């Protein structure tokens, strides 16, 4: 019903027509915004990393210039390089040693972030250290790190935990992370290595720089050419971090750019290579998509909330409009259903001025005219039916025949012929019963008396080769039934009986009252609408499955069964007769049928009791035909008045 309803189609169409543009616009806006954010993020991060790279290069250049002071630092006319090249600090004179330590002290205080300054002189094998405002050394050290194999004059090394250079106590707690700027001191004319200057620089400056480059949820790293951390998580310094796409960044030929990674959480790696001969570093920023599109997702959620609210408003407005638009149509449909059930439409809106009002007024006028025409035709058909019933009942009706039969019976009795007297008396009672045509209903007992007289005459006709039985419950005898409903059923047997039958003829008539549940099934109580098999007591056999899942209405009904042991009727012919009995009552039709008696009984029962009454045919237990009448009982006294 929902798929075929105009209201449902209208609601679906309006919701679809309004919701689809909203959803499409939100989706398109989100995708465009997402692309704009991506492009803006690439540009912004490239600019930030470039500025960070410039700051790193400037800082390294400053440290580099600081390391070059050993070549031009004057100490009473001599430079530190002269002391290094001559090894004069080896002599028994503390003046040169003090000059060297003074140069280290000035380097220590000349730049923020210097942790300690170390100098080793090859000529004298002396090492000097200035740390935390205190000088250490000189100390003679023959063995130094493998700086003699280095091929560069100056470079920044890996980040590591600050050491003592074997000049401070080894048991001191080491908690500071530094990177060491190494400068090899050369005897330039001879191009020989003369010593090593090492400046340990705290990475606080680099760490603060990376923090300024990162927003919430972002990570910035500084790695060397092999991917080892210069600045990053403290527990992974000097190691290669577990960062997807790092190898791709290290192999990139461009000095800057980005890569997109597809893994458990999608992310972007923006990178900027440090353009300095002092350090082979790369500045890397990792941004996951959740962080990148956080603001846009918030905007999308806000738009989704507004869209959902708009959609709710649209759905409510659509439903309201569709209801108002289709309500007159539904009322018109209900009016048509009332007309189908035989009533007049009472809910039509004939006061409307639009097309629905015009349609309602035209429909109501048409129904009233049709109803007037039906009432006139119905009255004519009722009168015609009444005349037909009276003609049927008056087929054997003359009064003079009854009087003549009484005279003949009296003469037979005078002559001592009691059998003839009994037969004529039975025929007279039948004639007398027929003459009371004004009684539409009689007790079942009177109808049975009439049938007994009729069957008595037939028993004399077959000379004792016929018998009949009546099994009538006492309660059924008082039920009011239409006149002349049993005789036509009994007469059917004799129409097809032979004058000299080979076996004894048997006719049984049973009647009883039973309480039943009115089920929403076929007309005869079962699912297919056809009569079922009969039990030995004459009650219709009932399938237990038929009692499940049906709606019941308590009711009493009179059951009359007329069964014989005659030749019966073939199943095909019996089905044709049953179809004729099941056809709706149409006045003036089937009056010329060979089965006019059976048809007349069914029509009258349906005329008096409606569709609740039933006549159906089946095969009797005796092998012949069985006719069952089902008559509903009305009123508190269970009989029709």
Secondary structure as a PSIPRED ss2 file (coil, helix, strand):
# PSIPRED VFORMAT (PSIPRED V4.0)

   1 X C   1.000  0.000  0.000
   2 X C   1.000  0.000  0.000
   3 X C   1.000  0.000  0.000
   4 X C   1.000  0.000  0.000
   5 X C   1.000  0.000  0.000
   6 X H   0.000  1.000  0.000
   7 X H   0.000  1.000  0.000
   8 X H   0.000  1.000  0.000
   9 X H   0.000  1.000  0.000
  10 X H   0.000  1.000  0.000
  11 X H   0.000  1.000  0.000
  12 X H   0.000  1.000  0.000
  13 X H   0.000  1.000  0.000
  14 X H   0.000  1.000  0.000
  15 X H   0.000  1.000  0.000
  16 X H   0.000  1.000  0.000
  17 X H   0.000  1.000  0.000
  18 X H   0.000  1.000  0.000
  19 X H   0.000  1.000  0.000
  20 X H   0.000  1.000  0.000
  21 X H   0.000  1.000  0.000
  22 X H   0.000  1.000  0.000
  23 X H   0.000  1.000  0.000
  24 X H   0.000  1.000  0.000
  25 X H   0.000  1.000  0.000
  26 X H   0.000  1.000  0.000
  27 X H   0.000  1.000  0.000
  28 X H   0.000  1.000  0.000
  29 X H   0.000  1.000  0.000
  30 X H   0.000  1.000  0.000
  31 X H   0.000  1.000  0.000
  32 X H   0.000  1.000  0.000
  33 X H   0.000  1.000  0.000
  34 X H   0.000  1.000  0.000
  35 X H   0.000  1.000  0.000
  36 X H   0.000  1.000  0.000
  37 X H   0.000  1.000  0.000
  38 X H   0.000  1.000  0.000
  39 X H   0.000  1.000  0.000
  40 X H   0.000  1.000  0.000
  41 X H   0.000  1.000  0.000
  42 X H   0.000  1.000  0.000
  43 X H   0.000  1.000  0.000
  44 X H   0.000  1.000  0.000
  45 X H   0.000  1.000  0.000
  46 X H   0.000  1.000  0.000
  47 X H   0.000  1.000  0.000
  48 X H   0.000  1.000  0.000
  49 X H   0.000  1.000  0.000
  50 X H   0.000  1.000  0.000
  51 X H   0.000  1.000  0.000
  52 X H   0.000  1.000  0.000
  53 X H   0.000  1.000  0.000
  54 X H   0.000  1.000  0.000
  55 X H   0.000  1.000  0.000
  56 X H   0.000  1.000  0.000
  57 X H   0.000  1.000  0.000
  58 X H   0.000  1.000  0.000
  59 X H   0.000  1.000  0.000
  60 X H   0.000  1.000  0.000
  61 X H   0.000  1.000  0.000
  62 X H   0.000  1.000  0.000
  63 X H   0.000  1.000  0.000
  64 X H   0.000  1.000  0.000
  65 X H   0.000  1.000  0.000
  66 X H   0.000  1.000  0.000
  67 X H   0.000  1.000  0.000
  68 X H   0.000  1.000  0.000
  69 X H   0.000  1.000  0.000
  70 X H   0.000  1.000  0.000
  71 X H   0.000  1.000  0.000
  72 X C   1.000  0.000  0.000
  73 X C   1.000  0.000  0.000
  74 X E   0.000  0.000  1.000
  75 X E   0.000  0.000  1.000
  76 X C   1.000  0.000  0.000
  77 X C   1.000  0.000  0.000
  78 X E   0.000  0.000  1.000
  79 X E   0.000  0.000  1.000
  80 X H   0.000  1.000  0.000
  81 X H   0.000  1.000  0.000
  82 X H   0.000  1.000  0.000
  83 X H   0.000  1.000  0.000
  84 X H   0.000  1.000  0.000
  85 X H   0.000  1.000  0.000
  86 X H   0.000  1.000  0.000
  87 X C   1.000  0.000  0.000
  88 X H   0.000  1.000  0.000
  89 X H   0.000  1.000  0.000
  90 X H   0.000  1.000  0.000
  91 X C   1.000  0.000  0.000
  92 X C   1.000  0.000  0.000
  93 X C   1.000  0.000  0.000
  94 X H   0.000  1.000  0.000
  95 X H   0.000  1.000  0.000
  96 X H   0.000  1.000  0.000
  97 X H   0.000  1.000  0.000
  98 X H   0.000  1.000  0.000
  99 X H   0.000  1.000  0.000
 100 X H   0.000  1.000  0.000
 101 X H   0.000  1.000  0.000
 102 X H   0.000  1.000  0.000
 103 X H   0.000  1.000  0.000
 104 X H   0.000  1.000  0.000
 105 X H   0.000  1.000  0.000
 106 X H   0.000  1.000  0.000
 107 X H   0.000  1.000  0.000
 108 X H   0.000  1.000  0.000
 109 X H   0.000  1.000  0.000
 110 X C   1.000  0.000  0.000
 111 X C   1.000  0.000  0.000
 112 X C   1.000  0.000  0.000
 113 X C   1.000  0.000  0.000
 114 X E   0.000  0.000  1.000
 115 X E   0.000  0.000  1.000
 116 X E   0.000  0.000  1.000
 117 X E   0.000  0.000  1.000
 118 X E   0.000  0.000  1.000
 119 X E   0.000  0.000  1.000
 120 X E   0.000  0.000  1.000
 121 X E   0.000  0.000  1.000
 122 X C   1.000  0.000  0.000
 123 X C   1.000  0.000  0.000
 124 X C   1.000  0.000  0.000
 125 X C   1.000  0.000  0.000
 126 X E   0.000  0.000  1.000
 127 X E   0.000  0.000  1.000
 128 X E   0.000  0.000  1.000
 129 X E   0.000  0.000  1.000
 130 X E   0.000  0.000  1.000
 131 X E   0.000  0.000  1.000
 132 X C   1.000  0.000  0.000
 133 X C   1.000  0.000  0.000
 134 X E   0.000  0.000  1.000
 135 X E   0.000  0.000  1.000
 136 X E   0.000  0.000  1.000
 137 X E   0.000  0.000  1.000
 138 X E   0.000  0.000  1.000
 139 X E   0.000  0.000  1.000
 140 X E   0.000  0.000  1.000
 141 X C   1.000  0.000  0.000
 142 X C   1.000  0.000  0.000
 143 X C   1.000  0.000  0.000
 144 X C   1.000  0.000  0.000
 145 X C   1.000  0.000  0.000
 146 X H   0.000  1.000  0.000
 147 X H   0.000  1.000  0.000
 148 X H   0.000  1.000  0.000
 149 X H   0.000  1.000  0.000
 150 X C   1.000  0.000  0.000
 151 X C   1.000  0.000  0.000
 152 X C   1.000  0.000  0.000
 153 X C   1.000  0.000  0.000
 154 X E   0.000  0.000  1.000
 155 X E   0.000  0.000  1.000
 156 X E   0.000  0.000  1.000
 157 X E   0.000  0.000  1.000
 158 X E   0.000  0.000  1.000
 159 X E   0.000  0.000  1.000
 160 X E   0.000  0.000  1.000
 161 X E   0.000  0.000  1.000
 162 X C   1.000  0.000  0.000
 163 X C   1.000  0.000  0.000
 164 X C   1.000  0.000  0.000
 165 X C   1.000  0.000  0.000
 166 X C   1.000  0.000  0.000
 167 X C   1.000  0.000  0.000
 168 X C   1.000  0.000  0.000
 169 X C   1.000  0.000  0.000
 170 X C   1.000  0.000  0.000
 171 X C   1.000  0.000  0.000
 172 X C   1.000  0.000  0.000
 173 X C   1.000  0.000  0.000
 174 X C   1.000  0.000  0.000
 175 X C   1.000  0.000  0.000
 176 X C   1.000  0.000  0.000
 177 X E   0.000  0.000  1.000
 178 X E   0.000  0.000  1.000
 179 X E   0.000  0.000  1.000
 180 X E   0.000  0.000  1.000
 181 X E   0.000  0.000  1.000
 182 X E   0.000  0.000  1.000
 183 X E   0.000  0.000  1.000
 184 X E   0.000  0.000  1.000
 185 X E   0.000  0.000  1.000
 186 X E   0.000  0.000  1.000
 187 X E   0.000  0.000  1.000
 188 X C   1.000  0.000  0.000
 189 X C   1.000  0.000  0.000
 190 X C   1.000  0.000  0.000
 191 X C   1.000  0.000  0.000
 192 X E   0.000  0.000  1.000
 193 X E   0.000  0.000  1.000
 194 X E   0.000  0.000  1.000
 195 X E   0.000  0.000  1.000
 196 X E   0.000  0.000  1.000
 197 X E   0.000  0.000  1.000
 198 X E   0.000  0.000  1.000
 199 X E   0.000  0.000  1.000
 200 X E   0.000  0.000  1.000
 201 X E   0.000  0.000  1.000
 202 X E   0.000  0.000  1.000
 203 X C   1.000  0.000  0.000
 204 X H   0.000  1.000  0.000
 205 X H   0.000  1.000  0.000
 206 X H   0.000  1.000  0.000
 207 X H   0.000  1.000  0.000
 208 X H   0.000  1.000  0.000
 209 X H   0.000  1.000  0.000
 210 X H   0.000  1.000  0.000
 211 X H   0.000  1.000  0.000
 212 X H   0.000  1.000  0.000
 213 X H   0.000  1.000  0.000
 214 X C   1.000  0.000  0.000
 215 X C   1.000  0.000  0.000
 216 X C   1.000  0.000  0.000
 217 X C   1.000  0.000  0.000
 218 X C   1.000  0.000  0.000
 219 X E   0.000  0.000  1.000
 220 X E   0.000  0.000  1.000
 221 X E   0.000  0.000  1.000
 222 X E   0.000  0.000  1.000
 223 X E   0.000  0.000  1.000
 224 X C   1.000  0.000  0.000
 225 X C   1.000  0.000  0.000
 226 X C   1.000  0.000  0.000
 227 X C   1.000  0.000  0.000
 228 X E   0.000  0.000  1.000
 229 X E   0.000  0.000  1.000
 230 X E   0.000  0.000  1.000
 231 X E   0.000  0.000  1.000
 232 X C   1.000  0.000  0.000
 233 X C   1.000  0.000  0.000
 234 X H   0.000  1.000  0.000
 235 X H   0.000  1.000  0.000
 236 X H   0.000  1.000  0.000
 237 X C   1.000  0.000  0.000
 238 X C   1.000  0.000  0.000
 239 X C   1.000  0.000  0.000
 240 X E   0.000  0.000  1.000
 241 X C   1.000  0.000  0.000
 242 X C   1.000  0.000  0.000
 243 X C   1.000  0.000  0.000
 244 X C   1.000  0.000  0.000
 245 X C   1.000  0.000  0.000
 246 X H   0.000  1.000  0.000
 247 X H   0.000  1.000  0.000
 248 X H   0.000  1.000  0.000
 249 X H   0.000  1.000  0.000
 250 X H   0.000  1.000  0.000
 251 X H   0.000  1.000  0.000
 252 X C   1.000  0.000  0.000
 253 X C   1.000  0.000  0.000
 254 X C   1.000  0.000  0.000
 255 X C   1.000  0.000  0.000
 256 X E   0.000  0.000  1.000
 257 X E   0.000  0.000  1.000
 258 X E   0.000  0.000  1.000
 259 X E   0.000  0.000  1.000
 260 X E   0.000  0.000  1.000
 261 X E   0.000  0.000  1.000
 262 X C   1.000  0.000  0.000
 263 X C   1.000  0.000  0.000
 264 X C   1.000  0.000  0.000
 265 X C   1.000  0.000  0.000
 266 X C   1.000  0.000  0.000
 267 X E   0.000  0.000  1.000
 268 X E   0.000  0.000  1.000
 269 X E   0.000  0.000  1.000
 270 X E   0.000  0.000  1.000
 271 X E   0.000  0.000  1.000
 272 X E   0.000  0.000  1.000
 273 X E   0.000  0.000  1.000
 274 X C   1.000  0.000  0.000
 275 X C   1.000  0.000  0.000
 276 X E   0.000  0.000  1.000
 277 X C   1.000  0.000  0.000
 278 X C   1.000  0.000  0.000
 279 X E   0.000  0.000  1.000
 280 X C   1.000  0.000  0.000
 281 X C   1.000  0.000  0.000
 282 X E   0.000  0.000  1.000
 283 X E   0.000  0.000  1.000
 284 X E   0.000  0.000  1.000
 285 X E   0.000  0.000  1.000
 286 X E   0.000  0.000  1.000
 287 X E   0.000  0.000  1.000
 288 X E   0.000  0.000  1.000
 289 X H   0.000  1.000  0.000
 290 X H   0.000  1.000  0.000
 291 X H   0.000  1.000  0.000
 292 X H   0.000  1.000  0.000
 293 X C   1.000  0.000  0.000
 294 X H   0.000  1.000  0.000
 295 X H   0.000  1.000  0.000
 296 X H   0.000  1.000  0.000
 297 X H   0.000  1.000  0.000
 298 X H   0.000  1.000  0.000
 299 X H   0.000  1.000  0.000
 300 X H   0.000  1.000  0.000
 301 X H   0.000  1.000  0.000
 302 X H   0.000  1.000  0.000
 303 X H   0.000  1.000  0.000
 304 X H   0.000  1.000  0.000
 305 X H   0.000  1.000  0.000
 306 X H   0.000  1.000  0.000
 307 X H   0.000  1.000  0.000
 308 X H   0.000  1.000  0.000
 309 X H   0.000  1.000  0.000
 310 X H   0.000  1.000  0.000
 311 X H   0.000  1.000  0.000
 312 X H   0.000  1.000  0.000
 313 X H   0.000  1.000  0.000
 314 X H   0.000  1.000  0.000
 315 X H   0.000  1.000  0.000
 316 X H   0.000  1.000  0.000
 317 X H   0.000  1.000  0.000
 318 X H   0.000  1.000  0.000
 319 X H   0.000  1.000  0.000
 320 X H   0.000  1.000  0.000
 321 X H   0.000  1.000  0.000
 322 X H   0.000  1.000  0.000
 323 X H   0.000  1.000  0.000
 324 X H   0.000  1.000  0.000
 325 X H   0.000  1.000  0.000
 326 X H   0.000  1.000  0.000
 327 X H   0.000  1.000  0.000
 328 X H   0.000  1.000  0.000
 329 X H   0.000  1.000  0.000
 330 X H   0.000  1.000  0.000
 331 X H   0.000  1.000  0.000
 332 X H   0.000  1.000  0.000
 333 X H   0.000  1.000  0.000
 334 X H   0.000  1.000  0.000
 335 X H   0.000  1.000  0.000
 336 X H   0.000  1.000  0.000
 337 X H   0.000  1.000  0.000
 338 X H   0.000  1.000  0.000
 339 X H   0.000  1.000  0.000
 340 X H   0.000  1.000  0.000
 341 X C   1.000  0.000  0.000
 342 X C   1.000  0.000  0.000
 343 X C   1.000  0.000  0.000
 344 X C   1.000  0.000  0.000
 345 X C   1.000  0.000  0.000
 346 X C   1.000  0.000  0.000
 347 X C   1.000  0.000  0.000
 348 X C   1.000  0.000  0.000
 349 X C   1.000  0.000  0.000
 350 X C   1.000  0.000  0.000
 351 X C   1.000  0.000  0.000
 352 X C   1.000  0.000  0.000
 353 X C   1.000  0.000  0.000
 354 X C   1.000  0.000  0.000
 355 X H   0.000  1.000  0.000
 356 X H   0.000  1.000  0.000
 357 X H   0.000  1.000  0.000
 358 X H   0.000  1.000  0.000
 359 X H   0.000  1.000  0.000
 360 X H   0.000  1.000  0.000
 361 X H   0.000  1.000  0.000
 362 X H   0.000  1.000  0.000
 363 X H   0.000  1.000  0.000
 364 X H   0.000  1.000  0.000
 365 X H   0.000  1.000  0.000
 366 X H   0.000  1.000  0.000
 367 X H   0.000  1.000  0.000
 368 X H   0.000  1.000  0.000
 369 X H   0.000  1.000  0.000
 370 X H   0.000  1.000  0.000
 371 X H   0.000  1.000  0.000
 372 X H   0.000  1.000  0.000
 373 X H   0.000  1.000  0.000
 374 X H   0.000  1.000  0.000
 375 X H   0.000  1.000  0.000
 376 X H   0.000  1.000  0.000
 377 X H   0.000  1.000  0.000
 378 X H   0.000  1.000  0.000
 379 X H   0.000  1.000  0.000
 380 X H   0.000  1.000  0.000
 381 X H   0.000  1.000  0.000
 382 X H   0.000  1.000  0.000
 383 X H   0.000  1.000  0.000
 384 X H   0.000  1.000  0.000
 385 X H   0.000  1.000  0.000
 386 X H   0.000  1.000  0.000
 387 X H   0.000  1.000  0.000
 388 X H   0.000  1.000  0.000
 389 X H   0.000  1.000  0.000
 390 X H   0.000  1.000  0.000
 391 X H   0.000  1.000  0.000
 392 X H   0.000  1.000  0.000
 393 X H   0.000  1.000  0.000
 394 X H   0.000  1.000  0.000
 395 X H   0.000  1.000  0.000
 396 X H   0.000  1.000  0.000
 397 X C   1.000  0.000  0.000
 398 X C   1.000  0.000  0.000
 399 X H   0.000  1.000  0.000
 400 X H   0.000  1.000  0.000
 401 X H   0.000  1.000  0.000
 402 X H   0.000  1.000  0.000
 403 X H   0.000  1.000  0.000
 404 X H   0.000  1.000  0.000
 405 X H   0.000  1.000  0.000
 406 X H   0.000  1.000  0.000
 407 X H   0.000  1.000  0.000
 408 X H   0.000  1.000  0.000
 409 X H   0.000  1.000  0.000
 410 X H   0.000  1.000  0.000
 411 X H   0.000  1.000  0.000
 412 X H   0.000  1.000  0.000
 413 X H   0.000  1.000  0.000
 414 X H   0.000  1.000  0.000
 415 X C   1.000  0.000  0.000
 416 X C   1.000  0.000  0.000
 417 X C   1.000  0.000  0.000
 418 X H   0.000  1.000  0.000
 419 X H   0.000  1.000  0.000
 420 X H   0.000  1.000  0.000
 421 X H   0.000  1.000  0.000
 422 X H   0.000  1.000  0.000
 423 X H   0.000  1.000  0.000
 424 X H   0.000  1.000  0.000
 425 X H   0.000  1.000  0.000
 426 X H   0.000  1.000  0.000
 427 X H   0.000  1.000  0.000
 428 X H   0.000  1.000  0.000
 429 X H   0.000  1.000  0.000
 430 X H   0.000  1.000  0.000
 431 X H   0.000  1.000  0.000
 432 X H   0.000  1.000  0.000
 433 X H   0.000  1.000  0.000
 434 X H   0.000  1.000  0.000
 435 X H   0.000  1.000  0.000
 436 X C   1.000  0.000  0.000
 437 X C   1.000  0.000  0.000
 438 X C   1.000  0.000  0.000
 439 X C   1.000  0.000  0.000
 440 X C   1.000  0.000  0.000
 441 X E   0.000  0.000  1.000
 442 X E   0.000  0.000  1.000
 443 X E   0.000  0.000  1.000
 444 X H   0.000  1.000  0.000
 445 X H   0.000  1.000  0.000
 446 X H   0.000  1.000  0.000
 447 X H   0.000  1.000  0.000
 448 X H   0.000  1.000  0.000
 449 X H   0.000  1.000  0.000
 450 X H   0.000  1.000  0.000
 451 X H   0.000  1.000  0.000
 452 X H   0.000  1.000  0.000
 453 X H   0.000  1.000  0.000
 454 X H   0.000  1.000  0.000
 455 X H   0.000  1.000  0.000
 456 X H   0.000  1.000  0.000
 457 X H   0.000  1.000  0.000
 458 X H   0.000  1.000  0.000
 459 X H   0.000  1.000  0.000
 460 X H   0.000  1.000  0.000
 461 X H   0.000  1.000  0.000
 462 X C   1.000  0.000  0.000
 463 X C   1.000  0.000  0.000
 464 X C   1.000  0.000  0.000
 465 X C   1.000  0.000  0.000
 466 X E   0.000  0.000  1.000
 467 X E   0.000  0.000  1.000
 468 X E   0.000  0.000  1.000
 469 X E   0.000  0.000  1.000
 470 X E   0.000  0.000  1.000
 471 X E   0.000  0.000  1.000
 472 X E   0.000  0.000  1.000
 473 X C   1.000  0.000  0.000
 474 X H   0.000  1.000  0.000
 475 X H   0.000  1.000  0.000
 476 X H   0.000  1.000  0.000
 477 X H   0.000  1.000  0.000
 478 X C   1.000  0.000  0.000
 479 X C   1.000  0.000  0.000
 480 X E   0.000  0.000  1.000
 481 X E   0.000  0.000  1.000
 482 X E   0.000  0.000  1.000
 483 X C   1.000  0.000  0.000
 484 X C   1.000  0.000  0.000
 485 X C   1.000  0.000  0.000
 486 X C   1.000  0.000  0.000
 487 X H   0.000  1.000  0.000
 488 X H   0.000  1.000  0.000
 489 X H   0.000  1.000  0.000
 490 X H   0.000  1.000  0.000
 491 X H   0.000  1.000  0.000
 492 X H   0.000  1.000  0.000
 493 X H   0.000  1.000  0.000
 494 X H   0.000  1.000  0.000
 495 X H   0.000  1.000  0.000
 496 X C   1.000  0.000  0.000
 497 X C   1.000  0.000  0.000
 498 X C   1.000  0.000  0.000
 499 X C   1.000  0.000  0.000
 500 X C   1.000  0.000  0.000
 501 X C   1.000  0.000  0.000
 502 X C   1.000  0.000  0.000
 503 X C   1.000  0.000  0.000
 504 X C   1.000  0.000  0.000
 505 X E   0.000  0.000  1.000
 506 X E   0.000  0.000  1.000
 507 X E   0.000  0.000  1.000
 508 X E   0.000  0.000  1.000
 509 X E   0.000  0.000  1.000
 510 X E   0.000  0.000  1.000
 511 X E   0.000  0.000  1.000
 512 X E   0.000  0.000  1.000
 513 X E   0.000  0.000  1.000
 514 X E   0.000  0.000  1.000
 515 X E   0.000  0.000  1.000
 516 X E   0.000  0.000  1.000
 517 X E   0.000  0.000  1.000
 518 X E   0.000  0.000  1.000
 519 X E   0.000  0.000  1.000
 520 X C   1.000  0.000  0.000
 521 X C   1.000  0.000  0.000
 522 X C   1.000  0.000  0.000
 523 X C   1.000  0.000  0.000
 524 X C   1.000  0.000  0.000
 525 X C   1.000  0.000  0.000
 526 X C   1.000  0.000  0.000
 527 X C   1.000  0.000  0.000
 528 X C   1.000  0.000  0.000
 529 X C   1.000  0.000  0.000
 530 X C   1.000  0.000  0.000
 531 X C   1.000  0.000  0.000
 532 X C   1.000  0.000  0.000
 533 X C   1.000  0.000  0.000
 534 X E   0.000  0.000  1.000
 535 X C   1.000  0.000  0.000
 536 X C   1.000  0.000  0.000
 537 X C   1.000  0.000  0.000
 538 X C   1.000  0.000  0.000
 539 X C   1.000  0.000  0.000
 540 X E   0.000  0.000  1.000
 541 X C   1.000  0.000  0.000
 542 X C   1.000  0.000  0.000
 543 X C   1.000  0.000  0.000
 544 X H   0.000  1.000  0.000
 545 X H   0.000  1.000  0.000
 546 X H   0.000  1.000  0.000
 547 X H   0.000  1.000  0.000
 548 X C   1.000  0.000  0.000
 549 X C   1.000  0.000  0.000
 550 X C   1.000  0.000  0.000
 551 X C   1.000  0.000  0.000
 552 X E   0.000  0.000  1.000
 553 X E   0.000  0.000  1.000
 554 X E   0.000  0.000  1.000
 555 X E   0.000  0.000  1.000
 556 X E   0.000  0.000  1.000
 557 X E   0.000  0.000  1.000
 558 X E   0.000  0.000  1.000
 559 X E   0.000  0.000  1.000
 560 X E   0.000  0.000  1.000
 561 X E   0.000  0.000  1.000
 562 X E   0.000  0.000  1.000
 563 X E   0.000  0.000  1.000
 564 X E   0.000  0.000  1.000
 565 X C   1.000  0.000  0.000
 566 X C   1.000  0.000  0.000
 567 X C   1.000  0.000  0.000
 568 X C   1.000  0.000  0.000
 569 X C   1.000  0.000  0.000
 570 X C   1.000  0.000  0.000
 571 X H   0.000  1.000  0.000
 572 X H   0.000  1.000  0.000
 573 X H   0.000  1.000  0.000
 574 X H   0.000  1.000  0.000
 575 X H   0.000  1.000  0.000
 576 X H   0.000  1.000  0.000
 577 X H   0.000  1.000  0.000
 578 X H   0.000  1.000  0.000
 579 X H   0.000  1.000  0.000
 580 X H   0.000  1.000  0.000
 581 X H   0.000  1.000  0.000
 582 X H   0.000  1.000  0.000
 583 X C   1.000  0.000  0.000
 584 X C   1.000  0.000  0.000
 585 X C   1.000  0.000  0.000
 586 X C   1.000  0.000  0.000
 587 X C   1.000  0.000  0.000
 588 X C   1.000  0.000  0.000
 589 X C   1.000  0.000  0.000
 590 X C   1.000  0.000  0.000
 591 X C   1.000  0.000  0.000
 592 X C   1.000  0.000  0.000
 593 X C   1.000  0.000  0.000
 594 X C   1.000  0.000  0.000
 595 X C   1.000  0.000  0.000
 596 X H   0.000  1.000  0.000
 597 X H   0.000  1.000  0.000
 598 X H   0.000  1.000  0.000
 599 X H   0.000  1.000  0.000
 600 X H   0.000  1.000  0.000
 601 X H   0.000  1.000  0.000
 602 X H   0.000  1.000  0.000
 603 X H   0.000  1.000  0.000
 604 X H   0.000  1.000  0.000
 605 X H   0.000  1.000  0.000
 606 X H   0.000  1.000  0.000
 607 X H   0.000  1.000  0.000
 608 X H   0.000  1.000  0.000
 609 X H   0.000  1.000  0.000
 610 X H   0.000  1.000  0.000
 611 X H   0.000  1.000  0.000
 612 X H   0.000  1.000  0.000
 613 X C   1.000  0.000  0.000
 614 X E   0.000  0.000  1.000
 615 X E   0.000  0.000  1.000
 616 X E   0.000  0.000  1.000
 617 X E   0.000  0.000  1.000
 618 X E   0.000  0.000  1.000
 619 X E   0.000  0.000  1.000
 620 X C   1.000  0.000  0.000
 621 X C   1.000  0.000  0.000
 622 X C   1.000  0.000  0.000
 623 X C   1.000  0.000  0.000
 624 X C   1.000  0.000  0.000
 625 X E   0.000  0.000  1.000
 626 X E   0.000  0.000  1.000
 627 X E   0.000  0.000  1.000
 628 X E   0.000  0.000  1.000
 629 X E   0.000  0.000  1.000
 630 X E   0.000  0.000  1.000
 631 X E   0.000  0.000  1.000
 632 X E   0.000  0.000  1.000
 633 X C   1.000  0.000  0.000
 634 X C   1.000  0.000  0.000
 635 X C   1.000  0.000  0.000
 636 X C   1.000  0.000  0.000
 637 X C   1.000  0.000  0.000
 638 X C   1.000  0.000  0.000
 639 X C   1.000  0.000  0.000
 640 X C   1.000  0.000  0.000
 641 X C   1.000  0.000  0.000
